[in-house]
Amino acid sequence: MLRFRREAAEVTSIGDDHDGVARLITRAPEAPLLAERDGLLAGTVIAGFDGRRCSAYRPAVHPGHRRQGVATAPLEAAEARFAALGGRRADAMVLEANEPAHQAWAATGYHHEDHRRRRGKPRATPID
């Protein structure tokens, strides 16, 4: 999954390392959703749910499979997971400069919200 993200994702994140993925899988093994094409990983999305908020994040589709509907299955699976957990709305974080991603998310019913801005603070060490 990490190798795939390095090839397919527009950017990587501080959590895109072995420890970050291991913690995700330990805490929420059903959250990473994968799409395969011809037996190879072609797309991913993480369906995060904290008991209140639903977040579709870290989507990636291999460049050789873009614009072919690969992202549809994992996104539909994410939304089904959210519904089963009682989620009432889903958010997706999208880089401002990633216009193709904005178009893809809009095509699936996610719209830009001018009244929200994300803020982040990377941590050098994990919180104890």
C-alpha positions as CSV (number, residue, x, y, z in Angstrom):
1,M,0.0,0.0,0.0
2,L,2.8,2.4,0.8
3,R,4.6,1.7,-2.5
4,F,1.3,2.2,-4.3
5,R,0.8,5.6,-2.6
6,R,4.3,6.7,-3.6
7,E,3.3,5.9,-7.3
8,A,-0.3,7.1,-7.3
9,A,-0.8,9.8,-4.8
10,E,-0.4,13.5,-5.7
11,V,1.4,14.0,-2.3
12,T,2.3,11.9,0.6
13,S,1.6,12.6,4.2
14,I,3.4,12.4,7.5
15,G,1.4,9.2,8.2
16,D,2.4,7.5,4.9
17,D,5.0,5.3,6.6
18,H,5.0,1.7,8.0
19,D,4.1,2.8,11.5
20,G,1.3,5.1,10.4
21,V,-0.3,2.3,8.2
22,A,0.2,-0.3,11.0
23,R,-1.6,2.0,13.5
24,L,-4.5,2.5,11.0
25,I,-4.9,-1.2,10.4
26,T,-4.6,-2.0,14.1
27,R,-7.2,0.6,15.1
28,A,-9.6,0.4,12.1
29,P,-8.8,-2.6,9.8
30,E,-11.9,-2.0,7.8
31,A,-11.0,1.7,7.0
32,P,-8.5,1.2,4.2
33,L,-10.5,0.3,1.0
34,L,-8.7,-1.0,-2.0
35,A,-9.6,-1.4,-5.7
36,E,-7.9,-4.0,-7.8
37,R,-7.6,-4.3,-11.6
38,D,-6.2,-7.5,-13.1
39,G,-5.0,-8.6,-9.7
40,L,-3.0,-5.4,-9.1
41,L,-3.8,-2.5,-6.7
42,A,-5.3,0.2,-8.8
43,G,-7.0,2.6,-6.2
44,T,-7.4,3.3,-2.5
45,V,-9.4,5.4,-0.1
46,I,-9.5,5.5,3.7
47,A,-13.0,5.5,5.2
48,G,-12.5,7.1,8.6
49,F,-15.1,7.3,11.2
50,D,-14.5,8.7,14.7
51,G,-18.0,8.0,16.1
52,R,-19.4,11.3,14.8
53,R,-17.6,12.4,11.6
54,C,-17.2,10.4,8.4
55,S,-14.1,11.2,6.4
56,A,-13.1,9.9,3.0
57,Y,-9.4,10.6,2.8
58,R,-6.1,9.7,1.2
59,P,-7.7,8.7,-2.1
60,A,-5.3,7.6,-4.9
61,V,-5.8,6.0,-8.3
62,H,-2.8,4.7,-10.2
63,P,-2.0,7.0,-13.1
64,G,-2.5,4.2,-15.7
65,H,-6.1,3.6,-14.4
66,R,-7.4,7.2,-14.0
67,R,-10.6,8.2,-15.6
68,Q,-11.8,4.6,-15.8
69,G,-14.1,4.4,-12.8
70,V,-11.5,2.7,-10.5
71,A,-12.2,5.1,-7.6
72,T,-16.0,4.4,-7.8
73,A,-16.0,1.0,-5.9
74,P,-13.9,2.0,-2.9
75,L,-15.8,5.3,-2.6
76,E,-19.1,3.4,-2.7
77,A,-17.8,1.0,-0.1
78,A,-16.7,4.0,2.1
79,E,-20.2,5.5,1.9
80,A,-21.8,2.1,2.7
81,R,-19.5,1.8,5.7
82,F,-20.5,5.3,6.8
83,A,-24.2,4.5,6.5
84,A,-23.8,1.2,8.4
85,L,-22.1,3.2,11.2
86,G,-24.8,5.8,11.4
87,G,-22.8,8.6,9.7
88,R,-24.9,11.5,8.5
89,R,-22.5,13.3,6.3
90,A,-19.1,12.7,4.8
91,D,-16.2,15.0,4.2
92,A,-13.4,14.7,1.8
93,M,-10.1,16.7,2.1
94,V,-8.9,17.8,-1.3
95,L,-5.7,19.8,-2.1
96,E,-6.7,23.3,-3.4
97,A,-4.4,23.0,-6.4
98,N,-5.6,19.5,-7.4
99,E,-8.2,20.5,-10.0
100,P,-8.7,17.0,-11.4
101,A,-9.5,15.8,-7.9
102,H,-12.0,18.6,-7.4
103,Q,-13.7,17.5,-10.6
104,A,-13.7,13.9,-9.5
105,W,-15.2,14.6,-6.1
106,A,-17.8,16.9,-7.6
107,A,-18.9,14.2,-10.0
108,T,-19.6,11.9,-7.0
109,G,-21.7,14.5,-5.2
110,Y,-19.1,16.1,-2.9
111,H,-19.1,19.9,-3.1
112,H,-16.7,22.7,-2.1
113,E,-17.7,24.4,1.1
114,D,-16.4,28.0,1.3
115,H,-17.2,28.2,5.0
116,R,-14.7,25.5,6.0
117,R,-11.0,25.5,6.0
118,R,-8.7,22.8,7.3
119,R,-5.9,23.5,9.7
120,G,-3.1,21.1,10.5
121,K,-0.3,20.8,12.9
122,P,2.3,18.0,12.4
123,R,3.7,16.5,15.4
124,A,7.4,15.5,15.6
125,T,6.6,12.8,18.1
126,P,3.5,10.8,18.8
127,I,1.2,12.0,21.6
128,D,1.6,9.8,24.7
